């Protein structure tokens, strides 16, 4: 039976030799703008709702307040920016 000191050295050598994959970084700007829906689609805000709202009618402002689905063409680019979304 090996001494406990030997066992610790073996475990230490094994831990030092383990290579882990690096974590992927997400784009913070994209992380603030996109969310995943319950069905797995990527959701975004609509544009043109930040300022100059006095000349836009109520129906238009209400429509712009809703969440939109990212188009199928743009979804792969968003998924590259957010690997853990």
C-alpha positions as CSV (number, residue, x, y, z in Angstrom):
1,X,0.0,0.0,0.0
2,X,1.5,3.4,-1.0
3,X,2.0,6.0,1.6
4,X,-0.4,8.9,1.8
5,X,2.2,11.4,0.7
6,X,2.7,9.4,-2.5
7,X,-1.0,9.3,-3.2
8,X,-1.2,13.1,-2.8
9,X,1.6,13.6,-5.3
10,X,-0.1,11.3,-7.8
11,X,-3.4,13.3,-7.5
12,X,-1.6,16.6,-7.7
13,X,0.2,15.4,-10.9
14,X,-3.2,14.3,-12.4
15,X,-4.9,17.6,-11.6
16,X,-2.1,19.7,-13.1
17,X,-2.2,17.7,-16.4
18,X,-5.9,18.1,-17.0
19,X,-6.6,20.5,-19.9
20,X,-10.0,22.2,-19.9
21,X,-11.5,23.9,-22.9
22,X,-11.6,27.7,-22.5
23,X,-14.9,29.4,-21.9
24,X,-16.4,31.3,-24.9
25,X,-16.9,35.0,-24.3
26,X,-20.3,36.5,-25.2
27,X,-20.6,39.9,-26.8
28,X,-21.9,42.1,-24.0
29,X,-23.6,44.5,-26.4
30,X,-25.6,41.7,-27.9
31,X,-26.3,40.1,-24.5
32,X,-28.2,43.3,-23.5
33,X,-30.3,43.3,-26.7
34,X,-31.4,39.7,-27.3
35,X,-33.3,37.1,-25.4
36,X,-34.4,33.5,-26.1
37,X,-38.1,32.8,-26.2
38,X,-39.7,29.7,-24.7
39,X,-39.8,28.0,-28.1
40,X,-36.1,28.8,-28.7
41,X,-36.5,31.7,-31.1
42,X,-34.3,34.8,-30.5
43,X,-36.3,37.9,-29.6
44,X,-35.3,41.6,-30.0
45,X,-36.8,45.1,-29.5
46,X,-38.2,47.2,-32.3
47,X,-36.4,50.3,-33.4
48,X,-37.6,53.9,-33.5
49,X,-39.1,54.0,-30.0
50,X,-36.4,56.0,-28.2
51,X,-37.2,59.7,-28.9
52,X,-39.2,62.0,-31.2
53,X,-42.3,60.3,-30.1
54,X,-44.6,63.3,-30.1
55,X,-45.3,63.1,-33.9
56,X,-45.9,59.3,-33.9
57,X,-49.5,58.3,-33.2
58,X,-50.5,56.0,-30.4
59,X,-51.1,52.9,-32.5
60,X,-47.6,53.2,-34.0
61,X,-46.0,53.7,-30.6
62,X,-47.9,50.7,-29.3
63,X,-46.8,48.6,-32.2
64,X,-43.2,49.6,-31.7
65,X,-43.3,48.6,-28.0
66,X,-43.8,45.0,-28.8
67,X,-41.1,42.4,-29.0
68,X,-40.1,41.1,-32.5
69,X,-38.5,37.8,-33.6
70,X,-35.0,38.0,-35.2
71,X,-35.2,36.9,-38.8
72,X,-33.9,33.5,-39.7
73,X,-31.1,35.0,-41.8
74,X,-29.8,37.0,-38.8
75,X,-30.3,34.3,-36.1
76,X,-27.0,32.5,-36.8
77,X,-25.0,35.7,-36.4
78,X,-26.7,36.4,-33.1
79,X,-26.0,32.9,-31.9
80,X,-22.3,33.3,-32.7
81,X,-22.2,36.5,-30.6
82,X,-24.1,34.7,-27.7
83,X,-22.8,31.1,-27.4
84,X,-24.7,30.5,-24.1
85,X,-28.0,32.1,-25.0
